Amino acid sequence: MNKPTTVEQAPQHVKLAVDLIMLLEQNQVPPQQVLDALEIVKQDYLKKAHAEIEQKN
């Protein structure tokens, strides 16, 4: 039988997601505020990822 994967064994991005969810839930941030903020964060990190790719070329 396979053992269930624990958070400690999860990839770093999964650990980060779990930590962020816990932080947001502990602070009782409303879901729409979280989604709006995440869209801003996503756009910022997409720009950063694109800049990194451009630097490598």
Backbone atoms as SQL, in Angstrom:
CREATE TABLE atoms (id INTEGER PRIMARY KEY, chain TEXT, resi INTEGER, resn TEXT, atom TEXT, x REAL, y REAL, z REAL);
INSERT INTO atoms VALUES
  (1, 'A', 1, 'MET', 'N', 0.834, -1.187, 0.000),
  (2, 'A', 1, 'MET', 'CA', 0.000, 0.000, 0.000),
  (3, 'A', 1, 'MET', 'C', 0.877, 1.248, 0.000),
  (4, 'A', 2, 'ASN', 'N', 0.472, 2.278, -0.750),
  (5, 'A', 2, 'ASN', 'CA', 1.218, 3.536, -0.777),
  (6, 'A', 2, 'ASN', 'C', 0.818, 4.419, 0.389),
  (7, 'A', 3, 'LYS', 'N', 1.830, 5.054, 0.994),
  (8, 'A', 3, 'LYS', 'CA', 1.553, 6.001, 2.057),
  (9, 'A', 3, 'LYS', 'C', 1.095, 7.312, 1.443),
  (10, 'A', 4, 'PRO', 'N', 0.147, 8.014, 2.075),
  (11, 'A', 4, 'PRO', 'CA', -0.236, 9.323, 1.552),
  (12, 'A', 4, 'PRO', 'C', 0.942, 10.292, 1.647),
  (13, 'A', 5, 'THR', 'N', 1.065, 11.164, 0.666),
  (14, 'A', 5, 'THR', 'CA', 2.143, 12.147, 0.659),
  (15, 'A', 5, 'THR', 'C', 1.854, 13.216, 1.702),
  (16, 'A', 6, 'THR', 'N', 2.865, 13.555, 2.479),
  (17, 'A', 6, 'THR', 'CA', 2.702, 14.619, 3.466),
  (18, 'A', 6, 'THR', 'C', 3.174, 15.930, 2.858),
  (19, 'A', 7, 'VAL', 'N', 2.803, 17.012, 3.479),
  (20, 'A', 7, 'VAL', 'CA', 3.208, 18.329, 2.991),
  (21, 'A', 7, 'VAL', 'C', 4.730, 18.438, 2.984),
  (22, 'A', 8, 'GLU', 'N', 5.382, 17.840, 3.964),
  (23, 'A', 8, 'GLU', 'CA', 6.840, 17.917, 4.037),
  (24, 'A', 8, 'GLU', 'C', 7.505, 17.289, 2.810),
  (25, 'A', 9, 'GLN', 'N', 6.865, 16.320, 2.222),
  (26, 'A', 9, 'GLN', 'CA', 7.419, 15.632, 1.056),
  (27, 'A', 9, 'GLN', 'C', 6.981, 16.282, -0.255),
  (28, 'A', 10, 'ALA', 'N', 6.111, 17.253, -0.174),
  (29, 'A', 10, 'ALA', 'CA', 5.550, 17.883, -1.369),
  (30, 'A', 10, 'ALA', 'C', 6.580, 18.812, -2.021),
  (31, 'A', 11, 'PRO', 'N', 6.391, 19.100, -3.303),
  (32, 'A', 11, 'PRO', 'CA', 7.265, 20.075, -3.979),
  (33, 'A', 11, 'PRO', 'C', 7.151, 21.454, -3.311),
  (34, 'A', 12, 'GLN', 'N', 8.172, 22.266, -3.484),
  (35, 'A', 12, 'GLN', 'CA', 8.219, 23.583, -2.835),
  (36, 'A', 12, 'GLN', 'C', 7.001, 24.441, -3.161),
  (37, 'A', 13, 'HIS', 'N', 6.519, 24.413, -4.413),
  (38, 'A', 13, 'HIS', 'CA', 5.385, 25.274, -4.758),
  (39, 'A', 13, 'HIS', 'C', 4.110, 24.841, -4.031),
  (40, 'A', 14, 'VAL', 'N', 3.988, 23.563, -3.739),
  (41, 'A', 14, 'VAL', 'CA', 2.826, 23.077, -2.978),
  (42, 'A', 14, 'VAL', 'C', 2.944, 23.525, -1.523),
  (43, 'A', 15, 'LYS', 'N', 4.144, 23.429, -0.963),
  (44, 'A', 15, 'LYS', 'CA', 4.359, 23.893, 0.410),
  (45, 'A', 15, 'LYS', 'C', 4.033, 25.374, 0.532),
  (46, 'A', 16, 'LEU', 'N', 4.482, 26.161, -0.452),
  (47, 'A', 16, 'LEU', 'CA', 4.205, 27.596, -0.437),
  (48, 'A', 16, 'LEU', 'C', 2.701, 27.850, -0.500),
  (49, 'A', 17, 'ALA', 'N', 2.003, 27.123, -1.358),
  (50, 'A', 17, 'ALA', 'CA', 0.557, 27.288, -1.481),
  (51, 'A', 17, 'ALA', 'C', -0.142, 26.968, -0.160),
  (52, 'A', 18, 'VAL', 'N', 0.263, 25.895, 0.487),
  (53, 'A', 18, 'VAL', 'CA', -0.341, 25.518, 1.772),
  (54, 'A', 18, 'VAL', 'C', -0.084, 26.604, 2.809),
  (55, 'A', 19, 'ASP', 'N', 1.144, 27.114, 2.861),
  (56, 'A', 19, 'ASP', 'CA', 1.475, 28.187, 3.808),
  (57, 'A', 19, 'ASP', 'C', 0.636, 29.438, 3.548),
  (58, 'A', 20, 'LEU', 'N', 0.488, 29.803, 2.277),
  (59, 'A', 20, 'LEU', 'CA', -0.308, 30.985, 1.940),
  (60, 'A', 20, 'LEU', 'C', -1.775, 30.799, 2.313),
  (61, 'A', 21, 'ILE', 'N', -2.314, 29.629, 2.028),
  (62, 'A', 21, 'ILE', 'CA', -3.712, 29.343, 2.381),
  (63, 'A', 21, 'ILE', 'C', -3.903, 29.450, 3.888),
  (64, 'A', 22, 'MET', 'N', -2.990, 28.861, 4.640),
  (65, 'A', 22, 'MET', 'CA', -3.099, 28.913, 6.101),
  (66, 'A', 22, 'MET', 'C', -3.039, 30.354, 6.598),
  (67, 'A', 23, 'LEU', 'N', -2.112, 31.149, 6.067),
  (68, 'A', 23, 'LEU', 'CA', -1.977, 32.546, 6.470),
  (69, 'A', 23, 'LEU', 'C', -3.257, 33.329, 6.179),
  (70, 'A', 24, 'LEU', 'N', -3.788, 33.138, 4.984),
  (71, 'A', 24, 'LEU', 'CA', -5.002, 33.860, 4.599),
  (72, 'A', 24, 'LEU', 'C', -6.198, 33.427, 5.435),
  (73, 'A', 25, 'GLU', 'N', -6.310, 32.137, 5.696),
  (74, 'A', 25, 'GLU', 'CA', -7.427, 31.644, 6.512),
  (75, 'A', 25, 'GLU', 'C', -7.306, 32.110, 7.960),
  (76, 'A', 26, 'GLN', 'N', -6.096, 32.079, 8.508),
  (77, 'A', 26, 'GLN', 'CA', -5.898, 32.520, 9.892),
  (78, 'A', 26, 'GLN', 'C', -6.254, 33.991, 10.061),
  (79, 'A', 27, 'ASN', 'N', -6.030, 34.780, 9.010),
  (80, 'A', 27, 'ASN', 'CA', -6.341, 36.207, 9.056),
  (81, 'A', 27, 'ASN', 'C', -7.740, 36.512, 8.531),
  (82, 'A', 28, 'GLN', 'N', -8.492, 35.473, 8.219),
  (83, 'A', 28, 'GLN', 'CA', -9.885, 35.582, 7.774),
  (84, 'A', 28, 'GLN', 'C', -10.061, 36.594, 6.644),
  (85, 'A', 29, 'VAL', 'N', -9.163, 36.500, 5.658),
  (86, 'A', 29, 'VAL', 'CA', -9.254, 37.387, 4.499),
  (87, 'A', 29, 'VAL', 'C', -10.394, 36.881, 3.616),
  (88, 'A', 30, 'PRO', 'N', -11.311, 37.764, 3.244),
  (89, 'A', 30, 'PRO', 'CA', -12.438, 37.344, 2.400),
  (90, 'A', 30, 'PRO', 'C', -11.966, 36.779, 1.062),
  (91, 'A', 31, 'PRO', 'N', -12.637, 35.746, 0.577),
  (92, 'A', 31, 'PRO', 'CA', -12.216, 35.081, -0.658),
  (93, 'A', 31, 'PRO', 'C', -12.031, 36.019, -1.853),
  (94, 'A', 32, 'GLN', 'N', -12.919, 36.976, -2.047),
  (95, 'A', 32, 'GLN', 'CA', -12.770, 37.857, -3.217),
  (96, 'A', 32, 'GLN', 'C', -11.540, 38.736, -3.093),
  (97, 'A', 33, 'GLN', 'N', -11.217, 39.172, -1.878),
  (98, 'A', 33, 'GLN', 'CA', -9.993, 39.954, -1.674),
  (99, 'A', 33, 'GLN', 'C', -8.766, 39.117, -2.003),
  (100, 'A', 34, 'VAL', 'N', -8.790, 37.859, -1.600),
  (101, 'A', 34, 'VAL', 'CA', -7.678, 36.954, -1.894),
  (102, 'A', 34, 'VAL', 'C', -7.525, 36.795, -3.403),
  (103, 'A', 35, 'LEU', 'N', -8.630, 36.548, -4.082),
  (104, 'A', 35, 'LEU', 'CA', -8.571, 36.352, -5.531),
  (105, 'A', 35, 'LEU', 'C', -8.089, 37.607, -6.252),
  (106, 'A', 36, 'ASP', 'N', -8.544, 38.763, -5.830),
  (107, 'A', 36, 'ASP', 'CA', -8.102, 40.017, -6.437),
  (108, 'A', 36, 'ASP', 'C', -6.599, 40.231, -6.208),
  (109, 'A', 37, 'ALA', 'N', -6.153, 39.975, -4.988),
  (110, 'A', 37, 'ALA', 'CA', -4.736, 40.141, -4.668),
  (111, 'A', 37, 'ALA', 'C', -3.882, 39.134, -5.433),
  (112, 'A', 38, 'LEU', 'N', -4.364, 37.904, -5.531),
  (113, 'A', 38, 'LEU', 'CA', -3.603, 36.878, -6.248),
  (114, 'A', 38, 'LEU', 'C', -3.439, 37.225, -7.725),
  (115, 'A', 39, 'GLU', 'N', -4.425, 37.856, -8.307),
  (116, 'A', 39, 'GLU', 'CA', -4.313, 38.271, -9.712),
  (117, 'A', 39, 'GLU', 'C', -3.201, 39.302, -9.876),
  (118, 'A', 40, 'ILE', 'N', -3.099, 40.227, -8.934),
  (119, 'A', 40, 'ILE', 'CA', -2.016, 41.215, -8.975),
  (120, 'A', 40, 'ILE', 'C', -0.666, 40.527, -8.812),
  (121, 'A', 41, 'VAL', 'N', -0.585, 39.621, -7.848),
  (122, 'A', 41, 'VAL', 'CA', 0.664, 38.882, -7.607),
  (123, 'A', 41, 'VAL', 'C', 1.042, 38.061, -8.842),
  (124, 'A', 42, 'LYS', 'N', 0.063, 37.405, -9.443),
  (125, 'A', 42, 'LYS', 'CA', 0.323, 36.584, -10.628),
  (126, 'A', 42, 'LYS', 'C', 0.878, 37.431, -11.761),
  (127, 'A', 43, 'GLN', 'N', 0.267, 38.573, -12.008),
  (128, 'A', 43, 'GLN', 'CA', 0.748, 39.443, -13.092),
  (129, 'A', 43, 'GLN', 'C', 2.172, 39.918, -12.815),
  (130, 'A', 44, 'ASP', 'N', 2.451, 40.267, -11.575),
  (131, 'A', 44, 'ASP', 'CA', 3.800, 40.717, -11.203),
  (132, 'A', 44, 'ASP', 'C', 4.826, 39.614, -11.433),
  (133, 'A', 45, 'TYR', 'N', 4.496, 38.408, -11.020),
  (134, 'A', 45, 'TYR', 'CA', 5.451, 37.308, -11.163),
  (135, 'A', 45, 'TYR', 'C', 5.572, 36.821, -12.599),
  (136, 'A', 46, 'LEU', 'N', 4.527, 36.985, -13.390),
  (137, 'A', 46, 'LEU', 'CA', 4.653, 36.680, -14.816),
  (138, 'A', 46, 'LEU', 'C', 5.648, 37.631, -15.470),
  (139, 'A', 47, 'LYS', 'N', 5.592, 38.915, -15.091),
  (140, 'A', 47, 'LYS', 'CA', 6.552, 39.893, -15.615),
  (141, 'A', 47, 'LYS', 'C', 7.970, 39.533, -15.181),
  (142, 'A', 48, 'LYS', 'N', 8.139, 39.154, -13.921),
  (143, 'A', 48, 'LYS', 'CA', 9.460, 38.780, -13.411),
  (144, 'A', 48, 'LYS', 'C', 9.991, 37.531, -14.123),
  (145, 'A', 49, 'ALA', 'N', 9.130, 36.554, -14.340),
  (146, 'A', 49, 'ALA', 'CA', 9.546, 35.326, -15.033),
  (147, 'A', 49, 'ALA', 'C', 9.948, 35.653, -16.465),
  (148, 'A', 50, 'HIS', 'N', 9.193, 36.510, -17.127),
  (149, 'A', 50, 'HIS', 'CA', 9.502, 36.910, -18.504),
  (150, 'A', 50, 'HIS', 'C', 10.847, 37.646, -18.553),
  (151, 'A', 51, 'ALA', 'N', 11.081, 38.523, -17.583),
  (152, 'A', 51, 'ALA', 'CA', 12.351, 39.259, -17.519),
  (153, 'A', 51, 'ALA', 'C', 13.524, 38.298, -17.314),
  (154, 'A', 52, 'GLU', 'N', 13.336, 37.276, -16.481),
  (155, 'A', 52, 'GLU', 'CA', 14.400, 36.284, -16.270),
  (156, 'A', 52, 'GLU', 'C', 14.729, 35.543, -17.553),
  (157, 'A', 53, 'ILE', 'N', 13.693, 35.187, -18.306),
  (158, 'A', 53, 'ILE', 'CA', 13.900, 34.478, -19.573),
  (159, 'A', 53, 'ILE', 'C', 14.643, 35.379, -20.555),
  (160, 'A', 54, 'GLU', 'N', 14.260, 36.658, -20.599),
  (161, 'A', 54, 'GLU', 'CA', 14.918, 37.613, -21.492),
  (162, 'A', 54, 'GLU', 'C', 16.387, 37.791, -21.124),
  (163, 'A', 55, 'GLN', 'N', 16.698, 37.810, -19.833),
  (164, 'A', 55, 'GLN', 'CA', 18.085, 37.960, -19.386),
  (165, 'A', 55, 'GLN', 'C', 18.944, 36.782, -19.797),
  (166, 'A', 56, 'LYS', 'N', 18.353, 35.593, -19.816),
  (167, 'A', 56, 'LYS', 'CA', 19.106, 34.387, -20.177),
  (168, 'A', 56, 'LYS', 'C', 19.400, 34.324, -21.663),
  (169, 'A', 57, 'ASN', 'N', 18.609, 35.018, -22.475),
  (170, 'A', 57, 'ASN', 'CA', 18.797, 34.983, -23.933),
  (171, 'A', 57, 'ASN', 'C', 19.755, 36.042, -24.402);
